[in-house]
Amino acid sequence: MAQTHFGYETVDEADKAKRVRGVFDSVAKNYDLMNDLMSMGMHRAWKAYTVAVANLKAGDKVLDIAAGTGDLTRAFARQVGETGLVLHTDINEAMLRTGRDRLTNEGLLLPTLVCDAEKLPLPSNHFDLVSVAFGLRNMTHKDGALAEMCRVLKPGGRLLVLEFSKVAEPLRKPYDFYSFKLLPLMGKLVANDADSYRYLAESIRMHPDQAELKAIMKGAGFGHVDVHNLTGGVVALHVGIKC
């Protein structure tokens, strides 16, 4: 059976999706609180930058993949207005339910779909924008998922990938200390779950760096890819344009 990585551990491909699902089932309840704590609120600035780069207009169609609790979904919905469409999707039902309830409580009734980004049950050449924030690194076949995202985009449509990446050299030692010592401790104290946040740190290190991800996106069918480093490369926004 083919194998892949789950953090630093080597596992069967069939087992990875189940274990990733377990992580997000565990963290769903405290996901937003932990995002604020572990990023010191910076995730809000990273997402705001992504929304600004999206620069959507009224009537646009958007697919938000791994949308979870719906931060970007909400912002995109406000940009496209009543004439547009934002589809809120995630492979994890617990995360999606948390996001759907949150959006509904804010008066946003948006279509919600549990789906696997590697096998999108959606038509080709349909969306103006596809977004995936902090979800690509958890996918087993990133190249296949990116090819699917390219398929459902209209020609000239854009993919925004917001993801943890490779930090600049001066930040690496303090970043490693924070990631492998403080982050699991924070997870234990706040969410009673050190293991999920240890996996988070490991999954970031196993994810392709800026140049590697740019190359994978080009191989998946994006003719032009820009890379925006944020906070010294802690996070990078990749913007791909479909030929």
C-alpha positions in Angstrom: 0.0 0.0 0.0 1.3 3.5 -0.8 2.6 5.5 2.1 2.7 9.2 3.0 3.5 11.4 6.0 1.3 12.3 8.9 3.5 15.0 10.5 6.9 13.2 10.9 5.3 9.8 11.0 5.1 7.5 7.9 1.6 6.1 7.5 -0.5 4.3 4.8 -2.3 6.8 2.5 -5.6 5.3 3.5 -4.9 6.0 7.1 -3.9 9.6 6.8 -7.3 11.0 5.9 -8.8 9.3 9.0 -6.1 10.6 11.3 -6.3 14.2 9.9 -10.0 14.0 10.4 -9.4 13.0 14.0 -7.2 16.0 14.6 -9.8 18.4 13.3 -12.7 16.7 15.1 -10.7 17.2 18.2 -9.8 20.9 17.7 -13.1 22.2 16.0 -14.6 23.5 19.3 -11.5 25.6 20.2 -10.3 26.2 16.7 -10.9 30.0 16.5 -9.6 30.6 20.1 -6.4 28.6 19.4 -5.9 30.5 16.1 -5.9 33.8 18.0 -3.6 32.5 20.7 -1.0 30.6 18.6 -0.7 33.3 16.0 -1.0 36.2 18.5 -3.9 37.4 16.3 -1.8 37.6 13.2 -4.0 35.1 11.3 -6.6 37.9 11.1 -4.1 40.1 9.2 -3.0 37.2 6.9 -6.6 36.5 6.0 -7.4 40.2 5.5 -4.5 40.5 3.1 -5.8 37.4 1.2 -9.2 39.0 0.9 -7.6 42.2 -0.4 -5.7 40.3 -3.0 -8.9 38.4 -4.0 -10.4 41.8 -4.9 -13.7 40.2 -5.8 -16.5 42.0 -7.5 -20.3 41.7 -7.2 -21.6 38.6 -8.9 -18.3 36.5 -8.8 -18.4 32.8 -8.0 -16.1 31.6 -5.3 -15.1 28.1 -4.0 -13.7 28.2 -0.5 -11.9 24.9 0.2 -11.0 23.7 3.7 -13.1 26.7 4.8 -13.6 25.4 8.3 -15.1 28.0 10.6 -15.6 30.4 7.7 -13.4 33.4 8.2 -12.6 33.8 4.5 -16.1 32.6 3.4 -17.7 35.4 5.3 -15.4 38.1 3.9 -15.8 36.8 0.3 -19.6 36.7 0.7 -19.6 40.4 1.6 -17.5 41.2 -1.5 -19.6 39.2 -4.1 -22.9 40.4 -2.7 -26.4 38.9 -3.3 -25.7 38.3 -7.0 -22.6 36.3 -6.3 -21.9 32.8 -4.9 -19.6 31.6 -2.2 -19.5 27.8 -1.6 -18.3 26.9 1.9 -16.6 23.5 1.8 -14.5 21.2 4.0 -13.7 17.5 4.2 -14.2 17.6 7.9 -17.9 17.6 9.0 -17.2 18.9 12.5 -15.3 21.9 11.2 -17.9 22.6 8.5 -20.8 22.4 11.0 -19.0 24.8 13.3 -18.5 27.3 10.5 -22.0 26.9 9.1 -23.5 27.6 12.5 -21.3 30.6 13.0 -22.2 32.0 9.5 -25.9 31.4 10.1 -25.8 33.2 13.5 -24.4 36.2 11.6 -27.2 36.1 9.1 -25.2 34.5 6.2 -27.1 31.6 4.6 -24.5 30.1 2.3 -24.3 26.8 0.4 -22.2 24.3 2.5 -20.7 21.1 1.1 -18.7 18.3 2.7 -16.2 17.3 0.0 -12.7 16.0 -0.7 -10.5 18.6 -2.5 -8.8 15.8 -4.4 -12.1 14.8 -6.0 -14.3 17.9 -6.3 -17.9 17.1 -7.2 -18.2 20.3 -9.1 -18.3 21.4 -12.8 -15.3 22.5 -14.7 -14.6 26.1 -15.7 -17.1 27.4 -13.2 -15.5 29.6 -10.5 -13.8 33.0 -10.7 -11.8 32.3 -7.6 -10.8 29.3 -5.5 -9.3 29.7 -2.1 -7.7 27.3 0.4 -6.3 28.6 3.6 -4.3 26.5 6.0 -5.7 23.3 4.5 -3.4 22.2 1.6 -0.7 20.9 3.9 -3.2 18.3 5.2 -4.0 16.9 1.8 -2.3 13.6 0.8 -2.0 14.3 -3.0 -1.4 18.0 -3.1 -0.7 17.9 -6.9 -4.0 16.2 -7.5 -5.9 18.6 -5.3 -4.3 21.6 -7.1 -5.2 20.1 -10.5 -8.8 19.8 -9.3 -8.8 23.4 -8.2 -7.5 24.4 -11.6 -10.1 22.3 -13.3 -13.1 24.1 -11.6 -11.7 27.6 -12.3 -12.7 29.5 -15.3 -9.9 30.4 -17.8 -8.2 33.4 -16.2 -9.6 32.5 -12.8 -7.3 32.6 -9.8 -6.4 30.3 -7.0 -5.3 31.7 -3.6 -3.3 29.3 -1.4 -2.7 30.8 2.1 -0.4 28.4 4.0 2.4 28.1 6.6 5.7 28.1 4.8 9.5 28.3 5.3 10.5 31.2 7.6 13.5 33.4 7.0 16.8 32.2 8.4 17.1 34.6 11.4 13.6 33.4 12.6 14.2 29.7 12.4 15.5 28.9 15.9 13.0 30.9 17.9 10.2 29.6 15.5 11.2 26.0 16.1 11.3 26.6 19.9 7.8 28.1 19.7 6.5 25.4 17.4 7.7 22.3 19.2 7.8 23.5 22.8 5.2 26.2 23.4 2.5 25.3 20.8 1.9 21.8 22.2 1.9 23.1 25.7 -0.7 25.8 24.7 -2.8 23.1 23.1 -2.7 21.0 26.3 -3.6 23.9 28.6 -6.3 25.5 26.4 -7.8 22.6 24.4 -6.6 19.6 26.4 -4.9 18.3 23.3 -1.2 18.6 22.9 -0.9 15.9 20.2 -3.0 17.7 17.6 -0.9 20.9 17.9 2.3 18.8 17.8 1.0 17.4 14.5 0.3 21.0 13.4 4.0 21.9 13.9 5.2 18.8 12.2 2.8 19.2 9.2 4.1 22.7 8.6 7.7 21.4 8.4 6.7 18.6 5.9 4.8 21.0 3.6 6.6 22.2 0.4 8.4 25.5 0.8 7.6 28.6 -1.3 9.5 27.6 -4.4 8.4 24.0 -4.3 4.7 24.9 -4.0 5.0 27.4 -6.8 6.5 24.6 -9.0 3.7 22.2 -8.0 1.0 24.8 -8.9 2.6 25.3 -12.3 2.6 21.6 -12.9 -1.1 21.5 -12.0 -2.0 23.9 -14.8 -1.4 27.4 -13.5 0.4 29.5 -16.0 1.5 32.2 -13.7 2.1 32.0 -9.9 3.0 34.9 -7.6 4.3 34.3 -4.1 3.7 36.8 -1.2 5.7 36.1 1.9 4.0 37.3 5.1 5.6 37.7 8.5 9.0 36.7 7.4 7.8 33.6 5.6 5.9 32.2 8.5 3.0 32.2 6.0 3.0 32.6 2.3 0.1 33.5 -0.1 0.5 31.8 -3.5 -1.6 33.3 -6.3 -2.1 31.1 -9.4 -3.8 32.1 -12.6 -5.4 29.5 -14.8 -4.3 29.7 -18.4 
